[in-house]
């Protein structure tokens, strides 16, 4: 699990606009990608827009994610993977 407070896809922010620190090669997400790790939520739901950070009842961004390397991915059935991302604000 990574609490990166950054995003790597436009889809992970409301309006599809990343902040300048998300574009940095040293951002947490870009570092994880460079190390060959994969975002499990994106592997399971590549075109969905979900959020982990909400402000005043509105989804703002997906800044938290589970990341895995290729060895772990060999042990995971992506079809049955349940990712912990909210589509509505509030408690789980």
N, C-alpha and C positions, 0 to 999 in steps of 0.2 A: 504494500500500500504506500502510496506517495501523496503527501500533502504538499504539492509543488507550488500552489498559488500562482500557477501560470498555465497557459494552454498552448497546444501546438497546432490545432486546427481552427480555422475561421469559424466552423460550425459550433465550436465550444464556447462561444461568446454571443450574447444577445446582439443582434444586428450584424454578426459576422465580422466584427472589427477587433483585431488583436491590438493590445497595447505594445508600445515599442520594446518593453522588456521581454515580451513573448518572442520577438523576432531575434533576439540576441542568441548567438551560437552558444553562449554560456548559460542560457536559461535552463532551469531544471528539466523541463520536458525535452528540449533539444539535446541535452546531455544524455538523458536516458535513451533517446532514439539513436544517438551516435554510438552508444554502448551496445546497441542491438536489441534492446528490450522492446517489447510490444505492449501497447495499451489494450488490456483485455476487453474493455467495454467497446472500443472501436472495432476490435476483431469480431465481436458478437453482433454489434449494431453499427455498421459502418456509416449509415446515412441518417441516424437518429440524432436529434438535438435534445440532450438532457442536461440537467444542471445539478451541481452539488453546492452551489452558493446562491442564496436567495436574499433579496433585499426588498423589504416592504411588499412581500407576497409575489414578487416577480423574479423569475429565473434570470440570473445574471451571467453565470459561467459554470463550466465544469472544470474545477481546479484541483480535484482530487481523483485519483485513479489507482487501479491495480495494474502493475506492470510485471511482465514475466519474460524470462529468457527462453531461448529455443528448447533447452532441455526440459524445462517445466511445461512448455506448450505441448510437448510430446505426450505428457501425462494427462492433459486436459481435453475433455470432449466439449468443444466450443458450442455445440448445439444445446447442451444442457446447462451451460454456464449461466448463472444468474448474477447480474451485476448490481451493485448496491448504489443505484442512482435514482433520484426522485423525479417523477414527472409532474408532481404537484408539491407545493410547500407544506410543511408541517412535520409532525413526528411520524416515525415509521411504526 
